[in-house]
């Protein structure tokens, strides 16, 4: 991917930058999420998200160190929200395909899958759950409450409800 990651006019834009690491922990890419004034992805842009670099299988945005219990899910913002709600560290695996194939670090014994609602997210979560259980890990799938599509949508809805 080119180094100049955005060229739609000359405006400066706030962005969330997240380091993406391969299973060995090496930095291989960066995900950029351009932010709207309210803090979420700027959906007015043609490309509100961009990944610069390589994404080998098992890559993750590590939102904390590997731990005995780890939350995993797809998107960075969704996993951040799930970590807050579930009180655990987590890793964003960036896609349903990568989620289904994720190799857990040796330290992990319990996995909370913060699944996205819908066929791709739920199918990937079920595939990961079956594979990790076969390895002897404790695994549960956590769908976002209130029928929300992902954990970040739930967090946003909760903040609105609380007047924040």
N, C-alpha and C positions, 0 to 999 in steps of 0.2 A: 504494500500500500504506500502511496506517496507520503512524504513527510508533511506537506501542507494538507492538513486533514479537513479543512473547510474553506471554501472560496465563494461563498454566496454573499457578495458585497464585501464591504470593508468593516462591517460592524464587529466589535468584539463581543464574545458570548461567554457567559459563565458555563463551566462544564465540570462534571464529575469525572475524574480520571481514576481508573482502577487497574492495578497491576495484575496481570494474568501469568500464572506460574504453571509449569509442567509438573507431572507427578514427583519429580526429583526436587522440585522447589526452584528451578531456574526460571528467571524472568524471560518470557518468550513473546509477550504482547502487552498492549495497553488497550483497555476499552474506554472510549470517550462517550459520555452522555451529555449532550448540550441541554442546558436547563432553562426552563421557562421562568418568568418572574416568581411564580408560586413555589418553585423548587423541583417540580417534576420534569420529566423529559419534555423538551420543546417540540410539541407535535405540529407546530406551524412549519417546521423545516422539512425539506424533502428527506434528509437523512439525520434524524435526531440522535442516532447512535452510530458509532463507527469503531471497528477494531483495527488496530494497526499492529501488525506482526503475525507470527505463526501461532496456530492453535493445535498443538499435538493432542491426540486422544488423552483424556484424563486431566486436561487443563482446568484450572479453577482460579477464581478470585478468592483468595484466602482472607476472610474477614476476621480471622483470629487464628491462633495456632491449632494444630491437630490436638484433639482432646479425646478422653474416654467416650464422651457423648458429643456428637457433632450434628448440626443442622445442615442439610444440603438442599438446594433447589436450583432453579434456572437463573433468573435475572438477579443482578446485583441489588437493586432496590427492593425487590421482593424478599430476597434472603435477609437483607438488613432488617426489614420489618418483621420477618419471622423470628430472627434472633432476638429482637427486642421483646416480642410477644411470648416466646418460649423460654427466654432466659438462658440461652446457650450460645456458644460460638458457632459460626457457620461458614460454609464455602459456597459461593455461587458458581455453578457449573456451566452457565451460559447458553445451554440449549437442551431440549428434550433428549436429543440423541446422545449428547455427552453425559447427561444425567443417567440414562439407562446403562451406560457402559463404565461408569466411574469406578476406579479402583481405590478402595479406602486405604488410608495409611495404616500401618500395623498397630498403632496405639488405639485406634478406634474400636470400640466394642458395642456401641449403641448409636444408631443413626435415626434421626428424625427427618423424614423427607417432607419438606415444605412444598407440596405439589401445587402446580397451577391447575385450575379447573379446566375441563375440556378434554377431548379424546387424546391429543398428543401428550399433554402433561400428565394426565392420570395413567395412561398406558406406560409411559416412561417410568413413572414412580412405581407402578406394579412390577415392571420388569426388574428394576433395581432392587426392590424389596425381596422378590423371589431369589435373585442371585445372591444377595447378601445373607439372607437367612440360610441358604445352602452352605455358606461359609461359616455359619455358626454365630453370626452377629444378631443382636436384638434390633429389630427395625420396625418403625411404625410410620404410616403415611398420615400427614396432617394437612387436611384441606383448609383453605382460609374460611373463617366463619362468615356467616351471613350471606352465603351464595356469591361472594366476591370472586373475581377471576384469578386474583393472586393475593399474596400477603400484603403487598404494598397498597393495593386498592382497598383492602380491609383497614389498614392503618390510616389511610386518608379519610375513609368514611367515618372511622372512630373519632378522628380529630375534628371533623366537621360537626359530628353529633355532640361533641363536648364543647363546641364553640371556639375551637382553636385553629 
